[in-house]
């Protein structure tokens, strides 16, 4: 997959702005969503898939069923997609991936650890992705006049994962939906979730087959450090994006560390995201 290496914060900022200019005219605002990875050797792979690709289809329904059974006191919303968002939010292995409308939020998660490693910022055009949907889903989204699905809209046409998978037709497809505002963390991170039909198909694999819908930028260590300085100056940090004592502690730990970005093994555990899952730096932690 072709990833552009940037040499400065200014170049990255200009690249993001240029990519965000919509060519379709259907939407007033940018149609991009973003995802940051602190290490370039990591992939956009769901937590569920890391249980084992062959094992994932068998355990997915059991994970969801038991999560709903034991978390019955929670009330995320009436649909399965509300429950999936809640489960993802708390670290359950699901096929979902975390994204954000904000490139700064994605860059935060790409620059809180592994100072000596290249980071990667991913950008995907939701509008372009949704033009590839089956007619039923594409028309429903266009009738709504929305960039991404809500859990309610998605549930009308795909009340559960088997129903979503059954709409695949000639092959798997991807879509994006907004999680319910479960807490301040989701709101502050401008969170978006992606799902790919066919649990065995990874987002990276799907994107590789559709190069027209995405861009990605590699941040060498010196650019990563510059981006981290800019973000801290703009108050884009753990204290804001991870409201609560855990986020405050993570922010203070990094703020008073000798390095603005932790180095090597010391990087593990610095953010709530990496404590929960060292390979998933997207958002929603």
Secondary structure, DSSP 8 states (H G I E B T S, - for coil): ---EEESSHHHHHHHHHHHTS-SSSS-SS--EEEEEESSTT-----TTGGG-HHHHHHHHHHHHHHHHHHTTT----SSHHHHHHHHHHTT---S-EEEES-HHHHHHHHSSS-TTS-EEEEEEEHHHHHTTS-HHHHHHHHHHT-SSB-HHHHHHH-SSHHHHHHT-TTS--EEEE-----SHHHHHTTEEEEEESSTTS-HHHHHHT-GGGEEEEEE-HHHHHHHHHHHHHTT-SHHHHSTTHHHHHHHHHHHTSSSSS--GGGGTTSSHHHHH-TT--SS--
